[in-house]
Structure formats: C-alpha cells, structure tokens
Amino acid sequence: MSATKETCAVASLCVYNVPEVFDQDEDGQVEVLDAEPPADLHQAVRTAARACPTRSIHIETP
C-alpha cells in the first residue's frame, strides 16, 4: 500500500477510518504508518481508500 502526498486533499477520512494505518504529516497530508497492516484491518483500509476524494491511497494486490 502507498499514498500520494502530492494529490492528498487533507480530507483526513483515512485517518479517521483507520488511525492504526494512516496519519498526517505536519502539512496535514497522508502518511502510511503500516504499509502491510494485519488482515483484520484490510477491509477498513479498502474502505478508507475508496473514501479518499482524490484517490491518493493505492492498494497493491498480489
């Protein structure tokens, strides 16, 4: 999983949905805390990625 800071709109939806995986830097842009979260968070991460208004969160599937 990765995130593109350049397109982040600072909506914070990812942080609100999965604070164990996402945070914000000093400018408010998305930071990925855990690029390989545990299986019990996968659905929440997918939901956060879909909720991102700029599609700045990218989930790579094997």
N, CA, C and O atoms as a GROMACS GRO file, in nm:
protein
  248
    1MET      N    1   0.085  -0.116   0.000
    1MET     CA    2   0.000   0.000   0.000
    1MET      C    3   0.090   0.123   0.000
    1MET      O    4   0.199   0.124   0.058
    2SER      N    5   0.041   0.225  -0.066
    2SER     CA    6   0.115   0.351  -0.071
    2SER      C    7   0.015   0.466  -0.078
    2SER      O    8  -0.105   0.445  -0.097
    3ALA      N    9   0.066   0.586  -0.061
    3ALA     CA   10  -0.017   0.705  -0.069
    3ALA      C   11   0.060   0.813  -0.143
    3ALA      O   12   0.182   0.824  -0.131
    4THR      N   13  -0.011   0.892  -0.219
    4THR     CA   14   0.050   1.001  -0.295
    4THR      C   15   0.021   1.132  -0.225
    4THR      O   16  -0.091   1.184  -0.230
    5LYS      N   17   0.122   1.186  -0.158
    5LYS     CA   18   0.105   1.311  -0.083
    5LYS      C   19   0.069   1.428  -0.174
    5LYS      O   20  -0.006   1.517  -0.135
    6GLU      N   21   0.124   1.428  -0.296
    6GLU     CA   22   0.102   1.540  -0.387
    6GLU      C   23  -0.045   1.559  -0.425
    6GLU      O   24  -0.086   1.670  -0.459
    7THR      N   25  -0.123   1.453  -0.420
    7THR     CA   26  -0.264   1.465  -0.457
    7THR      C   27  -0.357   1.464  -0.336
    7THR      O   28  -0.478   1.480  -0.350
    8CYS      N   29  -0.302   1.446  -0.217
    8CYS     CA   30  -0.382   1.441  -0.094
    8CYS      C   31  -0.454   1.574  -0.074
    8CYS      O   32  -0.393   1.681  -0.081
    9ALA      N   33  -0.584   1.567  -0.049
    9ALA     CA   34  -0.666   1.687  -0.028
    9ALA      C   35  -0.684   1.720   0.120
    9ALA      O   36  -0.760   1.811   0.154
   10VAL      N   37  -0.617   1.647   0.207
   10VAL     CA   38  -0.621   1.669   0.351
   10VAL      C   39  -0.763   1.655   0.405
   10VAL      O   40  -0.804   1.729   0.495
   11ALA      N   41  -0.838   1.562   0.350
   11ALA     CA   42  -0.974   1.537   0.398
   11ALA      C   43  -0.975   1.459   0.529
   11ALA      O   44  -1.073   1.465   0.603
   12SER      N   45  -0.868   1.388   0.559
   12SER     CA   46  -0.848   1.314   0.684
   12SER      C   47  -0.938   1.192   0.700
   12SER      O   48  -0.939   1.131   0.807
   13LEU      N   49  -1.013   1.154   0.597
   13LEU     CA   50  -1.102   1.039   0.609
   13LEU      C   51  -1.025   0.911   0.639
   13LEU      O   52  -1.072   0.827   0.715
   14CYS      N   53  -0.909   0.896   0.579
   14CYS     CA   54  -0.830   0.776   0.603
   14CYS      C   55  -0.786   0.767   0.748
   14CYS      O   56  -0.791   0.660   0.809
   15VAL      N   57  -0.745   0.879   0.805
   15VAL     CA   58  -0.701   0.881   0.944
   15VAL      C   59  -0.817   0.850   1.038
   15VAL      O   60  -0.801   0.775   1.134
   16TYR      N   61  -0.932   0.907   1.010
   16TYR     CA   62  -1.049   0.881   1.094
   16TYR      C   63  -1.093   0.735   1.084
   16TYR      O   64  -1.136   0.676   1.183
   17ASN      N   65  -1.083   0.677   0.965
   17ASN     CA   66  -1.127   0.539   0.945
   17ASN      C   67  -1.030   0.435   0.999
   17ASN      O   68  -1.072   0.335   1.057
   18VAL      N   69  -0.900   0.458   0.981
   18VAL     CA   70  -0.801   0.357   1.022
   18VAL      C   71  -0.676   0.427   1.080
   18VAL      O   72  -0.572   0.430   1.014
   19PRO      N   73  -0.686   0.481   1.199
   19PRO     CA   74  -0.572   0.552   1.257
   19PRO      C   75  -0.452   0.462   1.285
   19PRO      O   76  -0.341   0.511   1.305
   20GLU      N   77  -0.474   0.332   1.288
   20GLU     CA   78  -0.364   0.238   1.308
   20GLU      C   79  -0.274   0.231   1.184
   20GLU      O   80  -0.158   0.191   1.192
   21VAL      N   81  -0.328   0.271   1.069
   21VAL     CA   82  -0.258   0.258   0.941
   21VAL      C   83  -0.220   0.394   0.882
   21VAL      O   84  -0.116   0.406   0.817
   22PHE      N   85  -0.304   0.495   0.903
   22PHE     CA   86  -0.280   0.626   0.840
   22PHE      C   87  -0.263   0.735   0.945
   22PHE      O   88  -0.320   0.730   1.054
   23ASP      N   89  -0.183   0.834   0.908
   23ASP     CA   90  -0.165   0.953   0.990
   23ASP      C   91  -0.145   1.070   0.893
   23ASP      O   92  -0.149   1.054   0.771
   24GLN      N   93  -0.123   1.186   0.949
   24GLN     CA   94  -0.099   1.305   0.869
   24GLN      C   95   0.034   1.366   0.909
   24GLN      O   96   0.071   1.365   1.026
   25ASP      N   97   0.106   1.420   0.811
   25ASP     CA   98   0.232   1.487   0.841
   25ASP      C   99   0.204   1.628   0.890
   25ASP      O  100   0.088   1.665   0.910
   26GLU      N  101   0.308   1.707   0.910
   26GLU     CA  102   0.291   1.843   0.964
   26GLU      C  103   0.212   1.935   0.872
   26GLU      O  104   0.161   2.038   0.916
   27ASP      N  105   0.200   1.898   0.743
   27ASP     CA  106   0.119   1.975   0.649
   27ASP      C  107  -0.023   1.919   0.635
   27ASP      O  108  -0.104   1.973   0.560
   28GLY      N  109  -0.052   1.812   0.708
   28GLY     CA  110  -0.184   1.752   0.703
   28GLY      C  111  -0.201   1.646   0.596
   28GLY      O  112  -0.310   1.591   0.580
   29GLN      N  113  -0.095   1.617   0.522
   29GLN     CA  114  -0.106   1.520   0.414
   29GLN      C  115  -0.086   1.378   0.467
   29GLN      O  116  -0.022   1.355   0.569
   30VAL      N  117  -0.145   1.285   0.394
   30VAL     CA  118  -0.147   1.145   0.435
   30VAL      C  119  -0.006   1.087   0.450
   30VAL      O  120   0.084   1.115   0.372
   31GLU      N  121   0.008   1.005   0.555
   31GLU     CA  122   0.127   0.923   0.576
   31GLU      C  123   0.079   0.782   0.606
   31GLU      O  124  -0.016   0.763   0.682
   32VAL      N  125   0.145   0.685   0.549
   32VAL     CA  126   0.113   0.545   0.576
   32VAL      C  127   0.202   0.499   0.690
   32VAL      O  128   0.325   0.500   0.678
   33LEU      N  129   0.141   0.460   0.800
   33LEU     CA  130   0.215   0.411   0.916
   33LEU      C  131   0.249   0.264   0.903
   33LEU      O  132   0.353   0.219   0.951
   34ASP      N  133   0.161   0.189   0.839
   34ASP     CA  134   0.178   0.045   0.826
   34ASP      C  135   0.138   0.003   0.685
   34ASP      O  136   0.020  -0.012   0.656
   35ALA      N  137   0.237  -0.015   0.599
   35ALA     CA  138   0.211  -0.049   0.458
   35ALA      C  139   0.160  -0.192   0.441
   35ALA      O  140   0.107  -0.227   0.336
   36GLU      N  141   0.177  -0.274   0.544
   36GLU     CA  142   0.128  -0.412   0.541
   36GLU      C  143   0.050  -0.440   0.668
   36GLU      O  144   0.096  -0.513   0.756
   37PRO      N  145  -0.070  -0.381   0.679
   37PRO     CA  146  -0.148  -0.398   0.802
   37PRO      C  147  -0.197  -0.542   0.819
   37PRO      O  148  -0.201  -0.618   0.722
   38PRO      N  149  -0.233  -0.578   0.941
   38PRO     CA  150  -0.284  -0.712   0.966
   38PRO      C  151  -0.416  -0.736   0.893
   38PRO      O  152  -0.488  -0.642   0.859
   39ALA      N  153  -0.446  -0.860   0.871
   39ALA     CA  154  -0.564  -0.899   0.793
   39ALA      C  155  -0.693  -0.842   0.848
   39ALA      O  156  -0.784  -0.812   0.771
   40ASP      N  157  -0.703  -0.826   0.979
   40ASP     CA  158  -0.828  -0.775   1.036
   40ASP      C  159  -0.853  -0.627   1.001
   40ASP      O  160  -0.962  -0.577   1.024
   41LEU      N  161  -0.754  -0.558   0.946
   41LEU     CA  162  -0.772  -0.419   0.905
   41LEU      C  163  -0.787  -0.402   0.754
   41LEU      O  164  -0.813  -0.291   0.707
   42HIS      N  165  -0.772  -0.509   0.678
   42HIS     CA  166  -0.778  -0.499   0.532
   42HIS      C  167  -0.907  -0.435   0.481
   42HIS      O  168  -0.902  -0.349   0.394
   43GLN      N  169  -1.020  -0.475   0.532
   43GLN     CA  170  -1.147  -0.419   0.485
   43GLN      C  171  -1.155  -0.270   0.518
   43GLN      O  172  -1.201  -0.191   0.436
   44ALA      N  173  -1.112  -0.233   0.636
   44ALA     CA  174  -1.115  -0.091   0.675
   44ALA      C  175  -1.022  -0.009   0.587
   44ALA      O  176  -1.054   0.105   0.552
   45VAL      N  177  -0.907  -0.064   0.551
   45VAL     CA  178  -0.814   0.007   0.462
   45VAL      C  179  -0.875   0.023   0.324
   45VAL      O  180  -0.864   0.130   0.263
   46ARG      N  181  -0.940  -0.081   0.273
   46ARG     CA  182  -1.006  -0.070   0.143
   46ARG      C  183  -1.116   0.036   0.147
   46ARG      O  184  -1.132   0.114   0.053
   47THR      N  185  -1.192   0.039   0.255
   47THR     CA  186  -1.296   0.140   0.270
   47THR      C  187  -1.236   0.280   0.273
   47THR      O  188  -1.289   0.371   0.210
   48ALA      N  189  -1.127   0.297   0.345
   48ALA     CA  190  -1.060   0.427   0.351
   48ALA      C  191  -1.009   0.468   0.213
   48ALA      O  192  -1.019   0.585   0.176
   49ALA      N  193  -0.954   0.375   0.139
   49ALA     CA  194  -0.903   0.405   0.004
   49ALA      C  195  -1.018   0.449  -0.088
   49ALA      O  196  -1.004   0.543  -0.165
   50ARG      N  197  -1.131   0.379  -0.078
   50ARG     CA  198  -1.247   0.417  -0.161
   50ARG      C  199  -1.305   0.552  -0.120
   50ARG      O  200  -1.359   0.624  -0.204
   51ALA      N  201  -1.293   0.587   0.008
   51ALA     CA  202  -1.348   0.713   0.058
   51ALA      C  203  -1.258   0.833   0.026
   51ALA      O  204  -1.302   0.947   0.036
   52CYS      N  205  -1.134   0.808  -0.012
   52CYS     CA  206  -1.041   0.917  -0.041
   52CYS      C  207  -1.091   0.996  -0.162
   52CYS      O  208  -1.104   0.940  -0.270
   53PRO      N  209  -1.119   1.125  -0.145
   53PRO     CA  210  -1.176   1.204  -0.254
   53PRO      C  211  -1.082   1.223  -0.373
   53PRO      O  212  -1.127   1.251  -0.484
   54THR      N  213  -0.952   1.208  -0.350
   54THR     CA  214  -0.856   1.226  -0.460
   54THR      C  215  -0.790   1.096  -0.502
   54THR      O  216  -0.699   1.096  -0.586
   55ARG      N  217  -0.835   0.985  -0.446
   55ARG     CA  218  -0.780   0.852  -0.478
   55ARG      C  219  -0.628   0.850  -0.457
   55ARG      O  220  -0.554   0.796  -0.539
   56SER      N  221  -0.584   0.909  -0.348
   56SER     CA  222  -0.442   0.917  -0.317
   56SER      C  223  -0.388   0.793  -0.248
   56SER      O  224  -0.266   0.779  -0.232
   57ILE      N  225  -0.475   0.703  -0.206
   57ILE     CA  226  -0.432   0.580  -0.141
   57ILE      C  227  -0.438   0.468  -0.243
   57ILE      O  228  -0.538   0.449  -0.311
   58HIS      N  229  -0.329   0.395  -0.253
   58HIS     CA  230  -0.317   0.289  -0.354
   58HIS      C  231  -0.289   0.156  -0.285
   58HIS      O  232  -0.195   0.143  -0.206
   59ILE      N  233  -0.372   0.057  -0.316
   59ILE     CA  234  -0.357  -0.076  -0.259
   59ILE      C  235  -0.309  -0.168  -0.370
   59ILE      O  236  -0.376  -0.185  -0.472
   60GLU      N  237  -0.192  -0.226  -0.348
   60GLU     CA  238  -0.138  -0.323  -0.443
   60GLU      C  239  -0.185  -0.461  -0.401
   60GLU      O  240  -0.170  -0.501  -0.286
   61THR      N  241  -0.242  -0.533  -0.495
   61THR     CA  242  -0.285  -0.670  -0.465
   61THR      C  243  -0.190  -0.767  -0.532
   61THR      O  244  -0.146  -0.745  -0.645
   62PRO      N  245  -0.157  -0.874  -0.462
   62PRO     CA  246  -0.063  -0.973  -0.519
   62PRO      C  247  -0.122  -1.047  -0.635
   62PRO      O  248  -0.056  -1.133  -0.694
   0.00000   0.00000   0.00000
